[in-house]
């Protein structure tokens, strides 16, 4: 099976290369440590006697933020050292900023071709590996099994799309999932899907999503929140404005939120729009839309102070969403309206007590979305027109927003603690494996 994968990998990579080169060019920052992608990682010293070295892989910014509490929980064990890798340039920058002093090394995950992956393994020399969410890399897992190094899948998620794909290649999915010492499902739905795809039941646990444990800080007081709104250019009005947040928006969604803002203003609501696109490199595309309408707008990445009494603030920067969300009275979660698919995480917004609206396509967070709706913290809408109508309705109904806020805070608090539970189980398993090898 692994030789079949190796034969197909290079032709597949060559076919996909133009798409990835274009994406890398648009996002920028990929030149740094580029040699890591070909396995030429830092050449690390052998692991000291009595210690263990965990290679922890987190794909992008979201995963890098999510693993923070788990990483710190693992580091409470003095004999553990961690090498952290990521895939995207933004994830790499965030990992270096947050964890450079906490881990042994931060680097880039190699392409999953046998020569590159093998070279990285020889340089890192891990005694344990952790993958996150839906990362199932056949060559990486093969190298772990070949070296008798335990592998773990943390916060395991199987989206609708991934589930359909793996069902088409059940033997491949079955073989990869059986290579993990333990898989920690992010939800009961994910656990069910992992079982159907062949994950051994005795090695499959569900302790909840580690994303609930991401530090979001204390909720702002009303004075702090008002100050943030003023800093965004939303102050200086006679009454407190209504701030609508587009949280991690994708193509097409900004235009819908602009229309919702226009409708709200036409109905006498002082509506300000805070747009935080998922990918900052889409700024040029969004600016073209902003130039075509009449409300005042500002681009955050310019670095200049926004004008007062601003209508629209485009936050085309990275790593600020959690803080900026504190200014919002209502949040729309991006990538959830057609033609987008999958959804972005609503967890941070809920943890800050921001009432949530989301489209029907929250497939990457299906259990979480359903749970939020059941708790009364969020509402699902079917299409763009319903989103506009619901925004207007909630903008006029502060009582309903306060009920959603209270429900969101309670929901978030009740779901915390998975990082500690996973780290305890994982460390116990690692110690057992280490004892067997020594």
Protein Blocks (a to p, Z undefined) as FASTA:
>chain_A
ZZmmmmmmmmmmmmmmmmmmmmmmmngomlgoklmmnopacddddddehiacdddddfbl
mlmmmmmmmmmmmmmpmkbccddddfbfmlmmmmmmmmmmmmmbdcddddfbfklmmmmm
mmnopabdcdehjaccfklmmmmmmnopacddehiacdfklmmmmmmmmmlmmmmmmmpf
bdcdfbfklmmmmmmnopafklcccebjfklmpcgbjaddfklmmmmmmmnopgoifbdc
dddddehiaehjlmmmmmmmmmmmmnopacddddddfblklmmmmmmmmmmpmbdcddfk
nopacdehifbdcdfbehilmmmmmmpcbdcdehkacfbehiaafklmmmnopacdddfk
lmklmmmmmmmmmnopaccdfbfklmmmmmmmmmmmmklmmmmmmmmmmmmmmmgojlmm
mmmmmmmmmmmmmmmmZZ
